[in-house]
C-alpha cells in the first residue's frame, strides 16, 4: 500500500488538481485492485458499501470504503479523547469551506449534494470516479480525495490528503501524527479497501465462472 510520487497522481485527469490549486497535497497513496470486470466506477463501488458500514473514524455511514482495524480504532479513539479535552475538533468560524470553489458544472455532475455529512466529513463532490471530502477543525483544514482509475489489467484506487494550515499549530500537529498515519492508519485502511472490493466484485467474478 505505497505512498506514490505526486507526479504520478498529478498526471491523472482529475478535477481536484485545479479545484484545490494552491492547497498543499500532504501525501498520496494507492492500492491496486483486481480487475474482476470492466466498467466499475468509484460511485458504484461506494454504493456497494451502503449496508452497516463504518467509516475511517469509526462512525456509521452509508458510503464507507474504510474499516478501521482494532489498532487503528484504538488510535483514533485516543485522538478523539484528546481532541475533546483540548477542543481541537470545534470548527473555526473564520475558516471558509472549499465548497465555495464549486462551479455550476461541478454541482450538476456531483452524485451527492455538496455539504452532505459523511461521518465527521462533508462531501464537497462525488463524481463518477472521484470523490472529495472535507474536514475543518482547529488542527487543520483538510480534504480527502478518493479516485478510481481502470487500467487494462487492474484498477488503481488513489487516496490523497490535502492540508491547509489554520494556525501555527497545524504544522506541529501534522508532524506529530504523521508516523501513525503513514505506518499504521493508512496502510490498514487501504487494506480494508481491497477487502471490500474483493467482497463486492469477487462474488461477481465467481458467478461468471
Secondary structure, DSSP 8 states (H G I E B T S, - for coil): --B--HHHHHTS--THHHHTTTS-EEEEEEEEEE-SSTT--HHHHHHTT-SSEE-TTS-EESS------HHHHHHHHHHHHHHHHHTTTS--TT---GGGG--HHHHHH-SS-TT-EETTEEEEEE-SSEEEEEEESSS-EEEEEEEEEE-SSEEEEEEEEEEE-SSTHHHHHHHHHHHHIIIIIHHHHHHHHHHHHHHHHHHHHHHH-
